[in-house]
Amino acid sequence: MVKQFKKFRLPGGPLALGIILVGFLALTTFYTVNQDEVGIVQRFGRYIETTQPGLNFKLPLGIDAVTKVNVKRVQTEEFGASVAEVDFRTRTKAGADSATVALMLTGDLNVAVVPWIVQYRIKDPTISS
């Protein structure tokens, strides 16, 4: 059975293998960035460049990694607010009690329930801490 397997040849095998390899390289080389995003290119985890929207080029096979960051959308985080209507922008943690998140201790040592909302936009995605 092993001898029969060694004799088995696909017609056009090297050509098909070459076409598959070229196709895989093309798929891992080009990427697109949407209009409201920028692309952060990292080579082996180190920042290389920021790319603008459109069709872009990177090194294939995992050498370069691209992270797309939305820099135009205003993002919202809500804390302690009970949301009556589910919205696609709502980001509440499962199991988080909204009453305990909103508890704050005042200067005169009283406890107040203060729901709050933080809105932010990413200005420079390349700054790292």
C-alpha positions as CSV (number, residue, x, y, z in Angstrom):
1,M,0.0,0.0,0.0
2,V,2.9,2.4,0.8
3,K,4.5,1.6,-2.6
4,Q,1.2,2.5,-4.4
5,F,1.0,5.7,-2.5
6,K,4.5,6.7,-3.5
7,K,3.7,6.1,-7.1
8,F,0.6,8.2,-7.0
9,R,1.1,11.6,-8.9
10,L,-1.4,14.4,-9.5
11,P,-1.5,15.7,-13.0
12,G,-0.1,19.2,-13.0
13,G,0.9,18.8,-9.3
14,P,3.8,21.3,-9.2
15,L,1.8,23.9,-11.2
16,A,-1.2,23.5,-8.9
17,L,1.1,23.8,-5.8
18,G,2.7,26.9,-7.3
19,I,-0.7,28.5,-8.0
20,I,-1.9,27.8,-4.4
21,L,1.3,29.2,-3.0
22,V,1.1,32.4,-5.0
23,G,-2.6,32.8,-4.1
24,F,-1.8,32.4,-0.4
25,L,1.0,35.0,-0.6
26,A,-1.3,37.4,-2.4
27,L,-4.0,37.0,0.2
28,T,-1.6,37.6,3.1
29,T,0.1,40.6,1.4
30,F,-2.7,43.0,0.6
31,Y,-5.2,44.4,3.0
32,T,-7.8,47.2,3.1
33,V,-8.5,49.8,5.7
34,N,-12.0,51.3,5.9
35,Q,-12.7,55.0,5.6
36,D,-13.0,55.7,9.3
37,E,-10.0,53.6,10.4
38,V,-6.2,53.7,10.3
39,G,-4.0,50.6,10.1
40,I,-1.2,50.1,12.6
41,V,1.5,47.9,11.0
42,Q,3.7,45.9,13.4
43,R,6.7,43.8,12.3
44,F,7.2,41.0,14.8
45,G,5.3,43.1,17.3
46,R,7.2,46.3,16.9
47,Y,5.4,49.4,15.5
48,I,6.5,50.2,11.9
49,E,4.0,52.6,10.4
50,T,0.4,53.9,10.3
51,T,-1.4,53.4,7.1
52,Q,-4.3,55.4,5.7
53,P,-7.7,54.1,4.3
54,G,-7.6,52.2,1.1
55,L,-5.7,49.2,-0.3
56,N,-2.3,48.7,1.4
57,F,0.7,46.4,1.3
58,K,2.4,44.4,4.1
59,L,5.0,41.7,4.3
60,P,3.3,38.2,4.0
61,L,3.2,35.1,6.2
62,G,2.9,36.7,9.6
63,I,5.9,38.9,9.3
64,D,3.8,42.0,9.5
65,A,0.5,42.2,11.5
66,V,-2.1,44.9,10.9
67,T,-4.5,46.2,13.6
68,K,-7.3,48.4,12.3
69,V,-8.3,51.1,14.7
70,N,-11.4,53.2,14.4
71,V,-10.4,56.8,14.9
72,K,-13.5,58.7,13.9
73,R,-16.2,57.1,16.0
74,V,-17.1,58.5,19.4
75,Q,-17.1,55.5,21.7
76,T,-19.2,55.4,24.9
77,E,-18.8,53.6,28.2
78,E,-21.7,53.7,30.7
79,F,-21.3,53.0,34.4
80,G,-24.2,52.6,36.8
81,A,-26.9,53.5,34.4
82,S,-29.8,51.2,33.9
83,V,-30.5,51.2,30.2
84,A,-34.2,50.9,29.3
85,E,-33.5,50.3,25.6
86,V,-30.8,48.1,24.3
87,D,-28.6,50.0,21.9
88,F,-25.7,48.7,19.8
89,R,-23.4,51.1,21.5
90,T,-24.2,49.9,25.0
91,R,-21.3,48.0,26.6
92,T,-22.4,46.6,29.9
93,K,-20.6,43.8,31.5
94,A,-22.5,40.6,32.2
95,G,-23.2,40.2,35.8
96,A,-22.1,43.7,36.8
97,D,-24.5,45.2,39.3
98,S,-25.3,48.8,38.1
99,A,-26.0,50.0,41.7
100,T,-22.6,49.0,43.0
101,V,-20.8,50.5,40.0
102,A,-22.5,53.8,40.6
103,L,-21.7,54.0,44.3
104,M,-19.4,56.9,45.2
105,L,-18.1,58.1,48.5
106,T,-18.4,61.9,49.0
107,G,-16.0,64.1,50.9
108,D,-18.2,64.2,54.0
109,L,-18.3,60.3,54.0
110,N,-21.8,60.0,52.6
111,V,-22.5,57.4,49.9
112,A,-24.1,58.7,46.7
113,V,-25.4,56.8,43.7
114,V,-23.9,58.5,40.6
115,P,-24.4,57.0,37.2
116,W,-21.9,58.3,34.7
117,I,-21.0,58.1,31.0
118,V,-17.6,58.4,29.4
119,Q,-17.3,59.4,25.7
120,Y,-14.0,59.3,24.0
121,R,-12.4,59.2,20.6
122,I,-9.0,57.6,19.8
123,K,-6.7,60.4,18.8
124,D,-3.3,58.7,18.2
125,P,-3.4,54.8,18.3
126,T,0.4,54.6,18.2
127,I,1.0,55.9,21.7
128,S,1.8,53.0,24.0
129,S,2.3,53.0,27.8
